[in-house]
């Protein structure tokens, strides 16, 4: 992080971006529509849910992201516009067209995102009136309001910004995200919007987002469900005035490091705010035969309801951990692996030679009271590694989800 500065910013921190977030009537009293706009046409990149029941806005975004430029993103919460058939697609298109008309740009330069309840048609009169309101409320300080407006069961906004010097120019990257439940790669129930004033090649930006997504949003899980509406998008408007960034740029690694940090921060923030979560769990798998094996082990541990419940109960139940590793489908010898449990800087070996180590239960019970916990799994049969993030499973997860539509 020596190459960039981190600050409490958002999508309006980079130069040339406005945003707004308002209550338009989809929710009783909370903000429920957001708009993010670049002053000038921007390079766009996006990644989208792998769920075959993908929502209408996702279908539209997949089409529009292939256009040369993106200039606006309109987002509504409380209604996912998913599993709503042809009418749902027509409504998503109408959102793009209405936004474009207000901003005097092409509908093809607008991305549309929705989040909320599945299977309910959008109240289009409310939506279209809302688009007029948020379009007329845009400001260079509106990023925080936009971050509020995209939330559903989240308990707080998720935002970050960094600045990095490229070609002697200050380049800024800012982001906001939402996500709390139905979080599982690929991708997780989440929306992430990143902006930057960097001058960057569009094809490189898309490749970079793909790579970073595999290491961030695709490595988080709350409950194992893959949503219909997931997306992460980037707009880069070039206003910083640096030389175009691509694979050959001499400072490409500085930008890549900063870009990765923003997306990793947002991904971890989503997990930390998992529905009912009380603990963030990081799983690092090292010395795997392949990256695929490493990811299988990490996800298997993080998706185990028994492991997650044990963490909520602050119980060092190593049997549940080795069980989840055993059914992961990865290639390893169970009698060779080592597993460590604890917190950053204080890890205790709990498994070796296929069984427990006789560790001090009282000592590790104190560690398990921490909010940020870590598991390291050494598979001892290769050189590949990965890191994933999840959370515990509490009583409140059930409470939240049995009453989600009411």
N, C-alpha and C positions, 0 to 999 in steps of 0.2 A: 504493500500500500504506500510505499515511499514515492511512487510515481504519480500519485493522484491525491486530491484532497476530498474528504467526505464531509457533507453537510446536510442539514435538515431541509432538503428541497423536494421538488416534485416535477411534474411534466412541464411546468411553466418556468423552471429554472434555466434551461437553455434559452439562448437568445431567439426571439422571433416566434414564441409560442404563447397562445392565449388559451384559457379554459374557463369553464363555468360549471356549476352544479347547483341544481334547484330542486325543490319539491314541486312536481307538476300534477300531483293527485293520484299517482299509482300507489303510494303509501299514505298512511294517515297523516303523519307529521314529519317524516324524515325525507331528506333529499333523495331523489329517485331518477334523475336524468342528468347526464354529464355530456359535455362537448369539449373536445380538444382540437385546436386549430393551429396550423402553421401560417405565418404571414405570407409565405411563398410556397409554391409546390415543393414537396419533399420526396426523397427516396423512401420507398416503403418496403418492409419485410414482415412476414408473418408466419407463425406456425399454429396449427389448429388441431382440435380433438381428433382422435382416431376412432371414436364411437361412430358406428354406422348409422345410428339414429341422430346424426348431427342436426343442430338447429338451423332454421332458415337463415339467420344472420351469418352463420359460418359458411353456408353455401354461397352467399353473396360475396363475402370477404375473399373466399378462395378465387373468385372470378376477378374482383377488383384489385387484388394485391399483385396481379400479373401486369397491371397497367404501369406505365412509365413513372407515374407520380401519384402520391397520396397527399391530401392536404387537410383532411378532417376525419375525426372519429366521433360518432354519435353513439351513446351508450344509455340504455335504460336498465334499471333494476326492478325487482319484484315480479317480473314476467319474463320467462326464458324464450318465448316465441319458438318453442321446440315441439316437434311432433304435432304441428298445426297444418300440415299439408301444403298444397299450392297456395292457399290463401295466406299462409304464414310467410311464404317467400315473397308474395306480392306486397305484403305489409312491410317486410324488411326493405324491399326495393323502394317503397313509398317513403320510408324513413330517410334513405339515402337521397332521394330526389328532393324531399322537403328541405333537408339540410343544405344540399347544393344550391337550391333556389335562394335560401336565406343568405348564403355566403357568396353567391354569384360565381360558383365553380361548377365543374362537371360532376354529375352523380357517380361517374366511374372513379373519381378521386376521393370518394367517401367510403370509409369502413363503418360497419354497423355491428354493434355488440349488444347482446341482451343477456340477462341473468335473473334467475328467480324460479317460479313454479313452472313445471313442464305441462304442456297440453292445454293451455288456456289461451284463446285468441287475444291478441293485443287490442286494447280499447283505443282504436285509431284516432278518434276525435281528441281524446286526451293527449295521445302521443304527438299528434301534429301540432296542436296548440303548444305543447311543451317545447317542441323543437324551436318554435318562434321565440319562446321566452328565453331559452338557454342561449340561442344565437345572439340575442340582444343584450345578454348579460356577460359576454366574454370580457376577460381582463387578463393582464399579464401577471396578476396575483391570484388567479382563479384555480390553481392546481389543487389546493387543499380542499376546496369545495367539490371539485370533481372527484377527488379521492373518497369523499364522504358519500357521494351520490351513487357510486358503483357497489356499495356494500349490500350484503344480504344478511346472513346470520353472523357475519364478522362482528367482533366487539370493538375493534379500533381500525383506524386507517393504516394503510401500508404505503410508505413513501420513502424516497431516498434520492439523493443527487450527489454527483462527484464532478470535480473539475480536473482536467489534465492538460498540460501544455504540449501542443503538437505544432511543429514548425514555428515555434515562437508565439503561437496564438493560443488563447485560452479556449479549450473545448469543454463543453458541459454535457453531461448525460444525466437525465432525470427520469424517474419512474414512479408509477403508482400501480397497485394491484388489489385484487380482492380474492378471497377464497377462505373457506372455513370447513366445509364438509364436502362429501363426494369428491375427495382428493385422492387420486391414484394415477400414476403415469399410465398411458401416455396420452394426452397431458393430464394434469391434475385439474378438479373443478375449480377453475380459476380464470380470471382475466388479468392480464398484465399489459400495461401500456408504457412504452419507453420512448422518450424523445431525446434528440441530440441536435446541436447546431453544427456538428461535424460535417465536413465535406467528405463524402465516402462513396465509393463505387457501389451501385445497387446490388450487383451480383455477389460482391464480397460481403455486403451487409446481410444478405439472406443466408449465405453459407455460415457466417459468423453466428447468426441467431440460431441456426440449426445445431451447430456444435455446442453452443452455450446452453441451449435448451436441454440437450442430452445430459448435461452435467448438473443442471439446476432443477427446472420445473419437472423434468422426467425422473428425478431422483427424490421426489417428495411423496408422502402418502399419509393420509389421515385415516381413511376407512376402507380403502380398496375399491371404491366405486369410481368409474371413469365417466365424467359428465358429457352432456350433449353440446355444451356451449363453450368449451375451453378454447382460449386463444391467447397468444402473446404477439404483440405487434410493435414495430419500431417505425418512427418517422425521423428522418435525418434531413434537415433543411439547408445545410451548408453555409449558414450565415457566419460561422466562426471564421471562415476565410482561409483555412489551412489548405495545403496541397491535398489532392484527392487521396484518400486512404484506400489502399488495396494490399494484396499480399506482398507487394514489392516496396511499399512505403517504409523508409528507414525506422519510423517510430510506430509501426503497426502493433508491436507487442505492448506498448504503453496503452494504446487505445483498447486493445483486446482485454488487457488486465482490468482496466476500469469498467469496461462493458460487462465483463464477467462478474465483477463485484456487485454491480447494481442488480443484476438478475439473480445472483445467489442470495443477496440480502432480501429481495422481494420473495423469493421462493421459501426461504427459512421463516420469514415473517408470516407467510400463509400457514405453515405448519405450526408455528408457535401459537397461532390463533385458531387452531383446529377446534371444532365444536366440542366443548366441554374439556378441552385439554388443560392439564396442569403442568406438564413437563415436555420439553423439547428433547428428542432422542436422536443422537447422531450415531450412525453405524459406519465404520470404516473397515473395508475389507482389503487386506494386503496379501501379496505373494500368491495370487490366484493364477491358474493355468491360462485363463483367458479373461477378457473384460466382461464377456457374457456371464461367465461363472461368478465373477465378483459381484455383478449386479444382481444375479439370482439370489445369492446369499444375503446381500443387504436388504433387498425387497422382502425376502421371505421372513426375516427377523422383524422388519418394520411393519409388515402386514399381519403378523400373528396376534390375534386377539388375546391369547393367553399371555404372551410376552407383554403386550401393551397393558393388560390388566395388572400384571405383576408390578410394573413400574408405577402405576397409579397407587397400588397398595404398598409401594416402597419395600417390595419383597425381592431379595436377590435369588430368585428361583432360576438357577442356572440350567436346570433340567428342561425348562420351556425354551430356553435359548438354543441349546444343543439340538433339541427336537426340531425346531424351525430350520436350523441349518441342515439337518439331516434330510428333510423332505424338499429342500430347495431345488433339487435337480442338478446342482453343480457337481463338477468332477473333483473329488478330493478323497483323502483317506481320513476318516473320522478319528482314527487313533493318533494322527499326526498333528492335528490342528491345535492351536492355542487361542483362547478367548479371554479378553480383558474387559472389565467393567468398572466404571467410575465416572470421573469428571476430568476436564482438561487439566493435565498436570498431576493427576492423582489416580492412576489406573491400577487396578488389582487383578492379578491373574486368577480367573475362576474356573477355567477348564484346561486340561492338558491330558494327553494319553487316553483320550476317550472318556474322561470322567472329571469329577470335581477335584479341586486342589486343597480342600480343607481350609479355605480362607477364613478370616476373622469376620463372622457374621455381624457382630455388633458394630465393628468399624465401618463395614460397607453399608450397613443400614443408615448410618449417619450421612454418608455420601449420597445415598438415594433420596434424601430430603431436598437435595438441590433441584433447581428448576431446569438446568441444562445438564444432561447426562450423555454418556458416550459408551459405545461398545466397539472394541477392536477385535476383528477376527483375522488371524494369521493362518491361511490355508496351507502354507509351506510347500506349494508345488508349482510355483511360477513366479512371475514378476509383475503381473497386472494388478491394478488397485482401483477402488472407487469409494465414493462417500455418498451416503443417502441420509435423509432426514425424515423423521416421523414424530409421533406424539403418543402419549398414553391414552387409555380408554377409560373414561370416567362415567359415573352415573349420569352426569349432565348431558353426555352425548345422546343417550336414549331419550331423556326429557325433551331435548331440542327437536329431535327428529320425529317423535310421535305426534308433535303438535305443529309441524312446519307449515301446513297449509291452513291452520286455523288461527 
